Amino acid sequence: MSRILSKDSSRKVSNVEEAECCRNAEVGVDVKEAEEEQEEEDLSECFAHGELTSEQSSLLKDWQLALFQYLTTALTLSSHVVIVTNSRRPWVETCVSKFAPNCKKLFTDTGSGGSLTVVYAREVLHQRRRERVLASNGWDCSLPMGFAMPSLPVKNPLPVSNGEMTGELTGAKFFAMQREAKAFYMRYAGQSWKNIISLGDMIYEHVAVIEMAMLHQAAGGSHEQLRVKSLLLPECPGISELTLSLCFSKLMLPARVGQNSV
């Protein structure tokens, strides 16, 4: 999921959870950790048995162009675009290098803005766990509904249920989104949160962004006029469907960013 925060921070902010180029980064994250690791390792064998056919190559080029246009549109609407993922480093960079090398320059930080940032959500969650263990008198931390943060090691050696895994992955997205939103809106003293758009194909980011907004508004009182728009996209689309979705999303993104209804 990536977040788009507008250049005019007093007006428009958009949050794009999981850029389409990395949707498949979360395939299998709601099962055992070992299965997820195996799936990420399998990426290296995607084209192990030969070159792409001419039809596959054509479809991939269409998708690459659509992705590049979508991301550049997002960057024109925002000064801060973030891809928030539950995958492990360097999953996003590996996907971009292998499937969308034309987009690599969009991930290069030149120091002048206008680049994509990748946040590995579970790294953020692990850091919060460490802080909790080290805190002598507890800490003030809002948790998403139904999520209990363990105070034990970063990697739990015991098997976990699907429900527990869902809670963990939702919590990871929650803390990563919260950190990015706070960082953006703390650039100016007294600035209130304005506008967040979440686009993603997993339920984790959808629940996390809604919980984050509700907790922030509850803490901020009636003066907060935060607008949150969360779009849950189809899981595992074919490449042609994904290309069409990117083209449509590129056209709709300015309207979604500019929508003022809560």
C-alpha positions as a printed Julia matrix, in Angstrom:
262×3 Matrix{Float64}:
   0.0     0.0     0.0
   1.62    3.48   -0.63
   0.54    6.8     0.67
   0.26    9.93   -1.46
   0.42   13.18    0.45
  -0.29   16.3    -1.55
   2.18   19.03   -2.33
  -0.25   21.45   -0.71
  -0.41   19.69    2.63
  -3.3    21.89    3.78
  -5.5    20.54    0.96
  -4.9    17.17   -0.56
  -3.45   13.99    0.73
  -3.76   10.64   -0.89
  -2.75    7.26    0.37
  -2.07    4.5    -2.15
  -1.65    1.25   -0.24
   0.43   -1.32   -2.08
   1.26    0.07   -5.47
  -0.06   -2.23   -8.16
   3.45   -3.22   -9.2
   3.81   -5.02   -5.89
   0.32   -6.41   -5.31
   1.57   -9.98   -5.41
   4.05   -9.17   -2.65
   1.35  -10.11   -0.18
   0.19  -13.37   -1.72
   0.31  -15.9     1.1
   0.92  -13.49    3.97
  -2.12  -14.79    5.83
  -0.56  -18.23    6.22
   2.48  -19.54    8.02
   5.65  -17.47    7.89
   7.58  -20.33    6.29
   5.14  -20.45    3.37
   5.58  -16.74    2.76
   9.35  -17.05    2.76
   9.12  -19.86    0.21
   6.89  -17.77   -2.06
   9.3   -14.85   -1.97
  12.18  -17.18   -2.82
  10.19  -18.49   -5.8
  10.39  -15.09   -7.49
  13.95  -15.82   -8.55
  12.64  -18.72  -10.65
   9.85  -16.85  -12.46
  11.55  -17.11  -15.86
  13.9   -19.95  -15.07
  12.69  -22.17  -17.91
  13.03  -19.84  -20.85
  12.32  -16.45  -22.33
   8.9   -14.83  -22.45
   6.77  -15.53  -25.48
   6.09  -12.61  -27.81
   2.55  -12.38  -26.42
   3.76  -12.37  -22.83
   6.39   -9.76  -23.66
   3.78   -7.52  -25.27
   1.45   -7.82  -22.29
   4.3    -7.06  -19.91
   5.32   -3.95  -21.85
   1.74   -2.67  -21.78
   1.64   -3.19  -18.02
   5.04   -1.53  -17.51
   3.87    1.58  -19.38
   0.57    1.71  -17.47
   2.39    1.34  -14.16
   4.89    4.07  -14.99
   2.11    6.47  -16.01
   0.12    5.66  -12.88
   3.04    6.23  -10.53
   4.16    9.43  -12.25
   0.59   10.73  -11.99
   0.63    9.97   -8.28
   3.92   11.8    -7.9
   2.56   14.89   -9.65
  -0.3    14.99   -7.14
   1.88   14.47   -4.12
   5.15   15.33   -2.45
   5.21   12.07   -0.49
   4.28    8.72   -2.03
   4.79    5.63    0.1
   4.41    1.94   -0.68
   3.59    0.13    2.56
   4.07   -3.62    2.34
   3.97   -6.6     4.68
   6.57   -8.41    2.57
  10.2    -8.71    3.58
  13.01   -6.54    2.35
  13.94   -6.32   -0.53
  10.74   -7.72   -2.08
   9.54   -4.48   -3.68
  12.92   -3.58   -5.11
  13.29   -7.12   -6.48
   9.86   -6.98   -8.13
  10.6    -3.6    -9.72
  14.0    -4.7   -10.99
  12.62   -7.91  -12.48
   9.24   -6.83  -13.83
   9.3    -3.02  -14.14
  12.86   -1.75  -14.63
  11.41    1.3   -16.4
  10.09    2.42  -12.99
  13.35    2.08  -11.07
  14.2     5.76  -11.4
  10.97    6.62   -9.58
  12.38    4.94   -6.48
  15.61    6.93   -6.51
  15.79    9.59   -3.82
  17.4    12.64   -5.35
  16.89   14.76   -2.24
  14.47   17.07   -4.03
  11.32   14.98   -3.58
   9.28   13.38   -6.31
  10.36    9.81   -5.55
   8.61    6.78   -4.14
   9.38    5.53   -0.65
   9.06    1.89    0.36
   8.14    1.04    3.95
   8.36   -2.55    5.14
   5.53   -2.57    7.66
   6.65   -5.51    9.75
   9.98   -3.81   10.37
   8.02   -0.93   11.89
   6.0    -3.36   13.99
   9.15   -5.13   15.2
  10.64   -1.79   16.22
   7.52   -0.99   18.24
   7.82   -4.35   19.98
  11.41   -3.65   20.92
  10.44   -0.25   22.28
   7.74   -1.84   24.39
  10.12   -4.4    25.84
  12.63   -1.66   26.67
  10.11    0.77   28.14
  10.34    0.76   31.92
   6.94    2.32   32.64
   4.91    1.24   29.59
   4.06    3.51   26.69
   1.15    5.39   25.21
   0.22    3.53   22.05
  -3.11    3.22   20.24
  -3.77   -0.23   18.78
  -6.07   -1.09   15.93
  -9.26   -2.89   16.93
  -8.7    -6.57   17.74
  -4.92   -6.29   17.61
  -2.82   -7.11   20.65
   0.87   -6.39   20.3
   3.11   -9.13   21.71
   5.86   -8.05   24.08
   8.01  -11.05   23.24
  10.64  -11.59   20.53
  10.45  -10.17   17.05
   9.96  -13.65   15.58
   7.53  -15.88   17.43
   8.84  -19.46   17.29
   5.37  -20.92   17.87
   2.86  -21.59   15.07
   0.13  -18.97   14.83
  -3.44  -19.2    13.61
  -4.73  -17.42   10.53
  -6.6   -15.04   12.83
  -3.45  -14.18   14.75
  -1.52  -13.69   11.52
  -4.23  -11.4    10.17
  -4.07   -9.37   13.38
  -0.31   -9.09   13.13
  -0.32   -8.02    9.48
  -3.11   -5.51   10.08
  -1.2    -4.12   13.06
   1.97   -3.82   11.0
   0.13   -1.8     8.34
  -1.49    0.33   11.05
   1.78    1.35   12.67
   3.52    1.95    9.35
   0.67    4.15    8.07
   0.48    6.0    11.36
   4.21    6.7    11.32
   4.13    8.02    7.75
   1.06   10.18    8.3
   2.51   11.66   11.49
   5.81   12.4     9.79
   4.07   14.19    6.93
   1.73   16.24    9.07
   4.34   17.2    11.63
   6.24   19.29    9.08
   4.27   22.33   10.21
   3.38   23.23   13.79
  -0.27   22.67   14.64
  -1.08   21.1    11.29
  -4.12   18.82   11.29
  -4.48   15.68    9.21
  -6.41   16.33    6.01
  -6.88   13.65    3.37
  -5.8    10.02    3.06
  -6.54    7.59    0.22
  -5.83    3.89    0.58
  -5.7     1.56   -2.43
  -4.84   -2.08   -1.89
  -5.89   -5.63   -2.66
  -5.69   -7.0     0.9
  -8.05   -6.44    3.82
  -5.13   -5.54    6.11
  -4.6    -2.05    4.75
  -8.33   -1.37    4.48
  -8.92   -2.14    8.15
  -5.69   -0.47    9.25
  -6.34    2.88    7.55
  -9.91    3.06    8.89
  -8.75    2.27   12.42
  -5.93    4.8    12.16
  -8.34    7.51   11.06
 -10.92    6.72   13.74
  -8.34    6.77   16.52
  -6.79    9.99   15.26
 -10.13   11.75   14.99
 -11.17   10.54   18.43
  -7.97   11.97   19.89
  -8.19   15.22   17.92
 -11.8    16.14   18.65
 -14.35   17.83   16.43
 -11.84   20.23   14.86
 -10.29   17.36   12.89
 -11.75   17.13    9.39
  -9.84   14.1     8.16
 -11.07   12.59    4.89
 -10.27    8.9     4.4
 -11.05    7.03    1.18
 -10.21    3.33    1.17
 -10.53    1.25   -2.0
 -10.24   -2.52   -1.79
  -9.05   -3.84   -5.15
  -9.46   -7.36   -6.62
  -6.92   -9.95   -5.51
  -4.61  -11.66   -8.01
  -5.87  -10.09  -11.26
  -4.5   -11.22  -14.62
  -1.98   -8.94  -16.27
  -4.49   -7.56  -18.79
  -6.96   -6.78  -16.01
  -4.17   -5.21  -13.99
  -3.11   -3.01  -16.91
  -6.69   -1.79  -17.43
  -7.03   -1.17  -13.71
  -3.88    0.97  -13.7
  -5.12    3.01  -16.67
  -8.48    3.58  -14.98
  -6.88    4.4   -11.63
  -4.58    6.92  -13.29
  -7.6     8.76  -14.7
  -9.51    8.6   -11.41
  -6.66    9.49   -9.05
  -6.95   13.29   -9.37
 -10.68   13.1    -8.61
 -10.08   10.82   -5.63
  -7.43   13.13   -4.23
  -9.61   16.19   -4.73
 -12.8    14.7    -3.29
 -13.73   16.65   -0.16
 -16.5    14.49    1.25
 -15.56   12.6     4.4
